[in-house]
């Protein structure tokens, strides 16, 4: 069994509907999971900085799916300790996960 430590945040980007191209937004909840026992406060600060760069921006077509958003967030941590990122739009019951 391995130990994971998670930190969370929320961001609200916009994107264009793939069919109608209408611009609209969603609120995404994010949880990033790290192997072992990292400094959770430091990881929380890192996640907040990543989400600030995405918050209230228009995401391109390459980030139209939750799985792609989760992967992009994981890549921004730029280290192997980030082993999983969960993103969700809970009111719509939409969930996605990226795992290393």
N, C-alpha and C positions, 0 to 999 in steps of 0.2 A: 504494500500500500504506500502511496506517496502523499505527502502533505502539500496542499495548495493554499495560497493566500489570494484573496480577491479584493479588488477595489472597483468602485462604480461611479458612474456619472450619467448625465443626460445632456443631449444636444438636439437642436432643432434646425435641420437643414431643409432646403427646398430642392426639388428636382422636377423634371418635365416628364409627364406621363408618356410612356412608350408609344401609345396609340394616338392620343389626341394632341400630344406635345404641350398640354396645359401645365403651367407652373403651379405647384402646390407644395405644401410642407408636411412633415411628420415630426413627432417627438420620439426620439430613440433613447432607450435605456441601454447602457453599456456596462458589462462587467468584464474586467480583464483579470485573468488568473495567472499566478506565478508559482513556479516550482519552489519548494522549500519554504523558508521563512524570510522573505525579503523585508526590507524596511517599508512597511505599508504606507506610512506617511509620505515617503519619497515617491512611491509608485502612484499614490493618489495625486500628487502634484504633477507627475508626468502625464497621467491620463487627463487631468484637467487641462493641461497645456495642449495636448493633442485635440481634445474636443473643442477648445476655444478656436482652433484653426478651422474646424468644420462647421461650427455653430453659425447659424444665420447666413450660410453661403449656399450657392446653387451647386449641387453635386452634378458632375457630368454623367453621361450615359454609362460610363464604366463603373459607376457606383449606384446603379439602379436597384440592385438586389442586396438584401441584408447580409448575405454571405460575403459579398465583395466589400461591404463596409467593414465587417468584422475583420477581414484579412488586412485591409488598409490600416486599420487601427493597430493591429498586431505588428505589422511591418514598421510602423512609426516608433514602436518601443525599441527596435533595432538590437535586440538581444535574445538569447535562447531561453532565458528564464520565463518569458511570456509564453505559456503553453496552450492557452485557450482564451478566446474572446467570444462572449455572448452578446448579441444585440437583440432588442425586442421592441415591438410596438404593442404593449400589453393590452391596450383597449381594443385593438383589432385582433388580438390573439395571433400575432405574427412573431416568430422566433427564428433566429439563425445562430449558427455557431461555427467558429473557425477553430481548428485544433492543430497543434504541431505534431 
